Amino acid sequence: MAKIAFILLTHKDPEGIIKQAERLTETGDFVSIHFDARAKPSDFQKLRDALDPNPSVTFAKRRLKCGWGEWSLVAATLEAVKAAVEAFPEATHFYMLSGDCMQIKTAEFAHAYLDAEDVDYIESFDFFASDWIKTGMKEDRLIYRHWFNERNHKWWFYQSYDWQKRLGLTRKVPEDIQMMIGSQWWCLRRRTIEWVLDFCRTRPDVMRFFRTTWIPDETFFQTVVRHVVPEKELRTRTLTFLMFTDYGMPVTFYNDHYDLLLAQDFLFARKISPDATELKARLGDLWHQTGVSFPISNEGRSLFTFLSGRGRIGRRFAPRFWETESSLGRERTLMMIVCKKWHVAKRLVDQIRARTDIAAVEYLFNEAGGLPDLGGIERTLEKRNRHRRALLRMLFDHFQTDRLVICLDPAAFEVMQDFTSDKAVTRVLEIECDFTDDYLIGHARRVGLAGESTPQEVIDRLLPTVRYDLRFESDRMRDARFPSFQRVRQSVSAAENAMPLARFLGVDPEVAQQIMATDYLFVD
């Protein structure tokens, strides 16, 4: 059975570290601690007094002063790793943690998970080819030497960087090394750890190189592990669940995140808020339990993106200049049916085709296929969206018509704004449907906000936000004051809906009423 040596880098909260170490070792695992040399001596003494009697806890022999972005973080990790290798010969895996991490599965589950495959878990993406670095310095992290801490000695950091650039003092990555990058929260097998330590002893040239790179905790282990371990024995992922905001800051978890965390396909999570006492207590109790099953829905990241996105006000509605440089044609009429229930809009389009001579295309910006050969512009959704005006001009030409109906999702507000600003005649028809809770749950699952195993507590908190989001999309259309905006509603009769549809299509009210009288139109 797997036995884990947790490599714990920390610099604060000795009481929390003591509890964490005691909890992790009670189930037969081990802990090796590096406590930052910058921390209070009294805090370190408190740790030693409480944990020295525990044979499953050891401390790094050398304590280093650590700084963000510095080699010191890697050096401190190596010190804790060396101590663990020496103190715990029974350890089969070495798992990197911080003081802000907590388990979100049981020890029983974690051991079985690691026993299932003889592999290492570490994010390891190509440094130059991947987009792992979203903003800021990339290649310059490596080709220039960084001797100063960017946060504590900002002027010296950027002055030395600038001098090197001016003088052309670049350097090359060691030739036989492929630079990789990823999260510093890894879980490696004992054999891999031993190979990494051997590499450190035999490759002083690589060690010298990394000591003056910037943020090496995101590149050192990621590069060396990939160098010494066969590809088939690597899983390019972390087992610690963490998320970042658009501003690059870690997302913090609170008391009401318990069910969401347990549903993620990870063993630990960070960061747990220091104030989340209830969450920490529940997760602490979880580690010792046995026979617990964990339905995995794994919707955490998409759910966070959805919820945080709805909290912003700086949405970009203005069309890009290359999307507006040409017109659909002043003599043409584009009619946009907007409906969140796609099957309802498609049924309406079927009736329009059957009872009028108006050409119609269904959700062409959301669904692949369904279009004639237009020379390649129709082949991918990315191309369709990027060249949407050109695409519609070609459809008008293909159907040899000046009237065209298309279907849009209410989320495509920017597309509506783009088309309604055109010289062509444009009309918008909103189909207002009723939404039951069951439908909203299904919608959340279809768009990745929830899974089949998402806990009911998470669903209950999510539904009001999803319902509000649909209302927001509808209100946004009505407030936009489109030149011609009509609305049909599921809640009224076919006769009441006939006139708005007639104005939208430019057909006789009788024809419109025949279309709206379709008995299965709104059936889910």
N, C-alpha and C positions, 0 to 999 in steps of 0.2 A: 504494500500500500504506500502511496505517496506520503512523504513527510516533508513539510515545507519549512525552509529557513527564511523567515521574513526579514528583509533588509530595510531597516527603518531609519530614514533620515529625518531629523527633527531638530527644532531649536527653541521650543516653548512648551508650555502646558505639561509640566512633569506629572501632575496628577492624572491627566488623560492618558499619557504615555504608559504610566504604570498600569492603569486599568486595561489598556489595549494589549500590553505585553502579557499580563496575567491571563487575559481571556484567550489569546491565541495559543498560549503554551498549555493551557488546561486540556486541550484536545490532542496533545501529543506532538505538536509542532514546536518550532524554535524561533527565537527572535535575536537579531544582531543589531545593535543600536549605535548610530553615530549621532552624538548630541553636539551641536555647533559650539565651537570654542568661544564664540562671541557671547554665548548665553551666560546667564548669571551662574557663578560657581555654586551658589546655594541650591539652584535648581538641579544642577548635575549631581550634587551630593545627595539630594533627595532621591534621585533615580537610583543611584548606587546603593543607598541604604535599603531601599525597598526591593530591588531586583537582584542584588548580588547573591542572596541565598537561593535564588531560583536557578537550578542547573541547566534549564532550557533557555536562559538568557545570557548573552555575552555582549561585550562592548568593544568598539573599535579601539585598537591599541594606541592609535594616534588620533587626537581630536584636531580638526582643522577649522580655521575661520572661513566660513563659506560666504560667497557672494553670488547673486543672480547673474547668469551669463558667463561665469568664470569656470576655469578648469577645476577650481576647488570643489565644486559639486561632484564632479566625476571622481576626483581623488578621494573625497570622503566616502563615496559609494564603494570604491575599491577597498578602502580600509575596512569597512563593515563587511564586505564580501570575504576578504581574507580571514577576518576573525571568525566568520561563520563556517568557512571551509575547515578551519583548524579545530573549532570547538564542537562541531556537529557532524561527525563522519556518517551518521545515519541519514542526513538530509538528502533527499532525492531532487528537490526543486528549490530554487532561490527566487523569491518574489519581492519585487521592489515596491515599497510603500512610503507614504509620508504620514505625518501625524494627523493630517486632515482626512485620511482614508478610513473607511469602515466597510466591513463585510456586508454583502447583500444576499449571501447564500449561507447555508450551513457548512460546517467543516466537513461533514459527511459528503455533501454534494461536491465541495471543492476537491476533496481527495479523489473521488470517483471521476470527476472531470479530468484531472491531470493523469489519472491512470489509463484513461480511455485511449490516449494517443501518445506515442513516444516522440514528442515534438517540443520545440521552443515557441513561446508566444512573445513576439516583439514587433512593433511597427517598424518597418524597414523599407522605405521607398527611395527610389533613385533621387539623389539630392538635386541634380540638374534638370532631369526630365519631368519630375512630378511637380504638382502645384501645392505641395504641403505648406510651404511658406507663402502666406497670403499677402503680406505687406512688408515693406522695409528691406533691409540688406539681405542679399542672397549669396551670390558667389563671393562677395567681399568678406563674408564671414570667414572664408577659408584662405583666400589668396593674399590677404594682408594680416599682419601680426597684431593681436589685440592684447596689450599688456595691462591695461587699466580697466577698472570696473566702470561700466557705463552709467550706473546709477549713483555711485559714490564719488566718482571723479570724472564727471561728464566732460568738462573742458579738456582734460588730458586725453580722454578716450577719443574724442572727435578731432582734437588737434593732431595727435599722433597718426590717426587714420588719414587726415588730410595731407600731412607731410609725406606719408608713404605714397599716396596717390600722385602728388605733385612730382615726386622723384622717381616714380615708376618702380617702386620697390615691391614688386609682386613676387609670389613664389608659386610653385606647382604642388598639386596634391601628389603624394607618393605614387609612383607609376603603377604599382601592382595593387593599388587599393581603389575599389569602387566606392565613392562616397555615398552614404545612405543617410536618411533622416526619418525621424518619427518620435512618438511619445517616449518619455523616459520611464514609463511604468510598465516594466516587462516581467516575465516569469520564465526563467531559464533552468534547464536541467543541470545536474551536478557536472556531468561530463563537459557540457558547454562552458560552464563557469571555469572549470580547470583549463580548458583550451584558451579561454580569454586571458586568464592569468599567465599562462605560458607565453601567449602572444605579447603581453606587456613586458615580460622579461627578455624576450628575444628580439623585439623590434623597437629599440630605443629611438630610431629615426621617426617612426610613426608617433611614438609618445611625445617626442619634441614638437612635432607638427601640431598635434591636437592641443597641447598645453597653451598655445597662443591663438587658437581659433575662438570664435565668439559663439556662445551658447553650446558648448560641446556636449552637454548632457542630452541634447537632441540628436547627436551625430556619432559619438564615440562607440557606445555599445551597439548601436544600430549598424554601424559600418563593420566593426570587428566581428560581431556574431555572424553577419552575412559572409564574411571572409573565411571563417573557420568551420562553419556548419553547412552541410549539403542542403541545397534548395528544398528537397523533398521533406526535410525535417524541420522546416520553418513554417509557422503560421503568422502571416503579416497582420497582426492585430494585437491589441492589448486586452487583458482580462479585467482591467479597471475602467469602469464607466465614468467618463468625464465629458463635459460639453463646454464650449466657449461661446461667448456673445460675439456680435459683429465687431465689437471693439477689442477682441482678443483677451477678454477677461474670463476667468473660469466661472461657470455657473455654480451657485451655492445651493445646496439642498436643505430643506426645512422639514418640520414635523409632518406636514401633510403630503410628503413625497414617498412615504413608506411603501405603499402598494405599487407605485410606479417603478421604484427602484428594484423591487423584488421581481418585477416582470421583465427586466432587461437581461440579455444574454451575457452577463458578466459576473465575476465573483466578488469584486469590491467596487466601491464608488468613491469619488472625491469631487468637490469639497463638501464636507458636512459642516453646516454652520455650528460654531461653538454654542450658540443659543438654542440649538435644536435638541434640547435635553430629552424630550419624549422620543424623538427619532433615534437618538444614540442609545437610549435604554432598550428600545425594541430591537434594534439591530444587534446590540450586545447580547441580548437573550437568545437571538436567533442562532448564533454561531454554534451553540452547544446542542441544539435540538437534533433529533433523528427522525427519519421517516417522513420528512417534509417534501412534498412535490412542489415544483415551481413551474406553473404554466408560463411559457415565455412568449410575450407579444412583441417586445423590442421596439416599441414605437416612441421611445423617449426623445430621441433627437428630432424626429419630424414633428412631434407634438410641441416641443419647445419652440421650434422655428415658427410653427403656426401661431401659437399663443403670443409670442413676443412680437411677431409681425403685425398682429392685430392691435397691438398697443402703441404702434408708432403713428405719427401724423405726417411724416415727410414723404408721402408716396409720390412717385414720379408719374405724372399723367401726360406731360408734354411729349408729342411724338418726336422721334429723332429726325434730323433733317433729311437723311437719305430715304426715309420712309414717306416723305411728303413731297418729294421733288417732282412727281408726275401725278396726273389726275386720272381717275377712272373714265372720265368723259362727261361733259356737261349734259349730253343728251341721254345719259343712262340713268336707270333707277335701281338702287341697291336696297333690298329689304332684309333687315336683320331680325330674325326670331331669336329671342334671348330667353333661355329656360334652363334651370338647374336640373330638372328631371329630363335627361336627354331623350328617353323613350317617348315622352309626351310630345316633344318638338318633332321627333321623327315621324310619329303618327300623323301629326298635323301636316307635315311636309308631304307625306304619302297622299293625303286627301287633296292637298293643293295641286299636286301633279295630276291626280285623277280627274279633277273638276275644272282645271284651268289650263292655259297653255304657258304658264310661267315656269321657267327653268328653276330648279332648286338643287342645292348642295347641302348636305348635312354637316356635322361638326368637322369641317375641313381643317381647322387649326388645332384640333384636339385628337383626332383619330387618323391613323395612317390608312392609306388605300382610299378607295371610293372616288377617285378622280381619273379622268381620261389622261392619256399620254400627252404631256405638255412640254416635252423636250427635256425633262429632268427636274424642273423646278418643283414638281409635285411629289418627288420621291421621298423626302424626309420632312417631318414637321418643322425642323429647324429652318429649312429652306423656305417652306411655306410662310412661316412667321416673319422671316427676315425680308422676304420680297412680296409681302402680302398684296400690295397694290398691283404689281406686275402680274401676280397670280390671278387676281380677279379680272384684270383686263383680258388675259388669255382665256378665262372661262366665259366671259361675255362673247368673245370672238368664237370660241369653240361651239357654243350653243346658238350662235348667230341670233342673238337677242339683245334687246336693250333693257330687259327686266330680269333680275336675278334675285332669288331668295337664298340666304345662307343661315345656318344655325350657329349661335355663339353661346358659350357659357357666360353667366353673369360676371364671372371673375375677369373676363376679357374686356374690362372697361376701357383700357388704353386703345384696343382695337376699335371699339365703338367710337371713341373720340377722334381717332385718326380718320375713319371713314366719314363720319358726319361733318368733318371739316373740309371734305372734298367738294369740288365743283359739281359733282354728280348729285342727283336727287337721292336723298337717303331717308329711310324710314326705320323706326325701331318698334318692335312689338314685344312687350314683356308678357310671358305666360306666368301668371302667379299661381303656384300650386300650393296645396296644403302639405305640411310636413309632420308626419307622426314621429314619435320617439324612435320607433323601429326603423323608419326610413333614415333618420339622422344617424343612428348607430351604424347602419349599413354604409351610409355616405362616409362616415369617419373611417371605416375599415377600408373602403375603396381607395381613399386618398392617403392611406398610411398613417392616420392619426391614432388608430386603434387596431388591435388584432383580435383574433378569435378568443384569445386567452386574457385579454385586458381585464383587470379587476373591475367589478361593478362600481366600486368607489371612484375609480378614475373616470369611468363612463359617466357617472352622475355629475362629476365636476365639469366634464368636457361638454356635455349636451347644451347647457345654456350658452356657452361660448360659440358653438357651432350654429345654434339657432340665431344668435345675435349676428353672426357673420353673414348669414344668408339675408337677414333683414338689412344689414348694412349695404350689401351689394344691390339690393332692390332700391333702397332709398337713394343711393348714389346715382343710379340711373335717372330717377325722377327729378333729382335736384340738378341734373346736368343741363336741363332745358334743351334737349335735342330738338332740331327743327320740326320733326314729326315723330311724336311718341304716343303709342297706343298700348292698351293693356287689356288682356282677357284674363278672367279669373275662374279657377276651378269652383269657387263657392257660389257662382251665379248661373243662371240658365243659359242655354244655347242662344235664345233670342236676345238676351242682353249682351252676349259676347259677339253677336253677328255684326253690329255696326262698327265697333272698333276694328274687327278683322276686315270688313269691307273697305274701310278707309285705308287700312294698311296695304291691302293688296290692290286696291283700285278696281274692285269687282262689284257686281250687284249684291245688295243685301241678301237676296234669296240664295245666291250661291254661297255666300259667307255663312248663312245659317245652316245650309246643308252640310258644310264642312264641320261646323261646330257641333252639329247634332250627332256626330259619330259617337256611339254609345260607349266605346271602350277607350276614348281619348285620354282620360285622366286615370285610368285604372293602373295601379302599381303592379 
